[in-house]
Amino acid sequence: MAEERLQNVLAKAGIASRRGSAAIVESGRVTVDGVVVSAPGARVDMERSSVCVDGRRIGAAEKKRTIMMYKPVGVLSSMSDPFGGKTVADLIRGQISERVVPVGRLDKDSEGLLLMSNDGDLTLKLTHPRYDHEKTYEVKVAGRWSEEKLRILRSPVVMPDGYAIRPVEVDVLETGFDNVHRLRFRLHEGRKRQIRYMCSAAHLVVLSLKRVAIGSLRLPDGMKSGEWRDISEKEINELLH
């Protein structure tokens, strides 16, 4: 077996994405034959070397697996929570032998489509901004409605960190006489809590936020909160192309 970069070895073993694996290596958590290696590009021959993460040996690359999940509200998009909160890992524990991790994130207060995978290349292509994958959300908001608020939502709103987001495609699905409305957002950037901040800028309160699609992949109508299923190679190819 030819030598491979250490970060690629970790990614193929399902430890994290290539970028995440590089961070793990740089943090000093990886040893090769008992010696700490902090260079992600270090070459390793897995047939001759013993590679450990946090003292636990990793094996050969496991079979690639990607699932889609209907993440419920109140569940963290992470593999663990130091404060003891429920995570997406709890929803699949004991059901999946591969070490799949969340592809991107979905806020704790939000629900809907979340992908989990052990495919580092897929994770990179779906999360890196240069690949420009569209994510669709249906949002229920409260507040007095006007066309001016729609104009604000579609404008390049400045985030708290000073970053000006690109204009977002926003459609009105339904306006209510009780000042509760349904909107659809199509995002290509996905900054942290972006939709909630956009709505706040338009003096609208978010009542619920649901991600219904990532590119061509849609949350199935019959899928219930907390459920998951494998996605096929065909679905992955359509998602990427």
N, C-alpha and C positions, 0 to 999 in steps of 0.2 A: 504493500500500500504506500503510495507516495505521501510525502510530508504535506501537511496542510497548516494554514495559519491557525493559531490557537483560538481566536475568536470564531472562526468558521467551524472548528471542531465542536465548540460549545453550542453554537447555533444549530448545527445538524443533530446534536444530541437532544435538542428540545429545551435547552436551559433558558434561552432567551433569544431575541432577535440578534442579528449580527452587531448592531449598534449597542444593544443592551449587554451582549456578551463581552464586547470590548470594555464597557464600563466595569463589568464584574472582574475582568482580568486586571485592569488598571487599579482596582481597589485592593489588590493583594489577596484575593480570596481563592486563587487558583494555584495549585501546585502541580508540577510535572516531575514524576519520580521523586517526590518528597521535597522538591525545591520550589519555593515561591517564584512564579514568573509573572511579571507585571506588564509585559509587552504583548499587546493583542496580536501583533504580527509574527510572534515567535513561531518557528516551524516545529511541528510535532508529528511523529509517526505513531499512530494509535496502535499499530501491531506490536510495537516494541516498548511503548511508554505507558505509564500509569498516570492518568489525569484526574485530579480530584477538585471538586468545588466545595468549599467549606468542610473539607475533610472527607467528603463522600465521593467515591470513585464513579466516574461516568463511563458508560459503555459505548459500544458502536452506535452509529446514527440509527435512531429508531424510525419506524415507518411514519411517513408524513401523514398528519391527520388534522383536519380543520372542521370545526363545528359552528353552527349558528345557534344562538341562544336568545330567548326573549328575556332579557334582564329585567327583573322586577324593580320597582321603586324601593329604596332603602337598602339595596345590596351594592357593595363596593365592587368596582371593576378592577380587582386586584386579587392576588393569590393568597394574601394574608392581611390581617389588620391588627396592629399592636394593641389596639384598644378593645379587641374582642368582638368587633362588629361582623356581620354576616358578609361573606364575599361570594363571587361567582364560583370560586373553587369549592365552596361548600355544596353548591348545586350539582356538581358532577363527581364529587368524591366517591370513590368506590365503584364508579361506573366506567371510567376511562383509564386504561393503563398507561397511555402516552401522556407526557407532561405538556399539555397544551396551556398556553397563557393568553390573556386578553390581547387582541389586536386593536391598539388604540384604547380609548376609554369612553365611558358614558357616565356622566355625573351620578352620584348616589341618589339624588332626587329625581333623576330621569329614568325612563324605561325604554324598552324596545330592543332593536336588533344589535347584537354584539357578537363579533366573531372571536373564536379562540382557536389557536393553532400552535403547532410545534415547527412550522415551516418558516424559518427565518427570512428567506427570500420573499415569500408572500407577505409577511408582516411588514417588511421594509417597503415593498411596492404599494401597500395599502395605507401606510402611515406617513411616508415622506411627502412633503408638500409638492415636490417636483412632479409627482405622478398625477396630481390634480384629480383625485377620485371624488365624485359628488356624493354627498350624504344628504338624505331627505328626512325632514322632521315634520311632524304634525303637532301643533302647539295650541293649547287652549289658553286664552288670555282674558283678563277682565279690565275694563276701563271704557270711558266714553270714546267712541270710534269717530275717526275723521280721515279724509284723504291725506291730510297733512301728516298724520301718524304713519300712514303707509309710505309716504315719501321719505320720512326719517328712517324707517326700517330698511328701505332700499338704498340708503345713502351710505357712504364710507364712514361709519361711526368710529370714533376714536375710543379705544379701549383704555382701561385704567393705567396700563403701563405705557401709554402714549402711542401705541401701535394703531394705525388707521387701517381697519379691515377693508377688503375690497367690497364693492357693492354686491349685495346678496339678492337673489331672486326670491321674492316673497309673493305668495298668492293668497287671496282671501277666499277661504272655503265656505265660510258662513259668518254673517254678522247677526247678533241677537239683540232683541229689544231690551233684554235684561243686562246689557253691557257685557255679555260674555260672548267671545268670538273665537272662531277656529281659523288658524293660519297654517300655511305650508311654507317651510323654509328649505331652500336648496343651498347647501354650503360646500365650498371647495377648500376652505382653510381650517375651520374647526378649532378656533382658539378656545381656551378654557372658559366655560360658561358664557360663550359668545352670544347665544340667542337670548339668554336671560338679561345680559347687559344691554343688548339692542332694544329689547322690550322696555327695559327700565328707562332708556334714553327717550323712548316714545311715550312715557308715562302709562305703560301697560304692565299689569301684574301677571306673571306666568302662573297658571293654575295647574297645568300638566304639560309635560314635554315627552314626546315619544319619537324615537328614531324608527322610521318605517322602511328605509332602504339605504344600501350602500352600493352605488353604481347600479348595475342591473339586478342585483340581488335584493329581493324584497322579503320582508317579514311575512310569513304565510298567514293568511286570514284565520286559519283554524288553530294556530299555535297559541297556547295559553302562557301566561306569565310564569316564568321559572322553567319552562320546557326547553328542550334543545334537540337538535338532530345533526347528523353528519351532512356536509355539503359535498356534492359530487365533483369529480375532476372537470366535467363539462361546465358546471356552475362556476368553478374557479376560473376556467379559461374565458368564459363570457365576462366575468367580473373584471379580469385583467385587460381584456381586449375590446 
